[in-house]
């Protein structure tokens, strides 16, 4: 059940899709572009109300198809400074500014686990460098005992 049905806040967190190279700000590879489309297809009926990405192209390009299909602009949430502190602050902002909504967030292998942990109040395992298919759904964000669902998604 998503936020629109329950009145609670749901945050969906993914790592950016596959990148074309290891440069500082790469675009997505062909596989990454396909994964971004697969994400949009997977979330087609999720009722996404907002989409966030970091300041890097790979995260923006990952959420762009979902945002476009929902008629949304991708909002940029810069990742700066201490990652755990950033994750706590961003999780609190999401709960406050998106109460009752469904929000999509794309991050990085080093930012997704701390953000998910901050949103659910639980422990989250680190992501490996080749983990591009994880989808974390945190329901009842900002409430007592939020629920965490971990799934996989991908291009067919």
C-alpha positions, 0 to 999 in steps of 0.5 A: 500500500502506498502513501496515497492509500494510507495517508502515510509517507512512502520513500522509494530509494534506489542507487543510480543505474549503471554508469558509462565509466568511472569519471567524476560525473558520468552519464548512464551506460546503455544498460543504465538507460534501460534500467532507468526505463525499467524503474519508470515501468516498475513505479508507473502506478506508484503515484510518485509525488516527488523525485530527488537526485544528487547533484550528479548526472547518473542519479538525475538520469536514473529518476528522469523517466519516472519523473517525466511520466509523473509530470514532475521535475527532478529536485536536486539534493546535494550530498555534502559533508558527513554522509551520516549527518546528511542522511539524517537531515535529508530523511527528516526533511523528506518526512516533514515536507512530503507527509502523505506522499510517495517520493523517489530518491536516487543516490549512490552506493555510499549514500543509499544505505545511510539514507534508508537506515535513517528513514526506517530506523534500522540497519541496512547492509552496504551496497557492493559496487555492482549493486544497481538493482536494489529498490528500498521502499520505506513506508510510514516514514516519520512514524513509529515503526516504519516498514522497510521492503527491499526488492530488485528491479531491472530491465527485461 
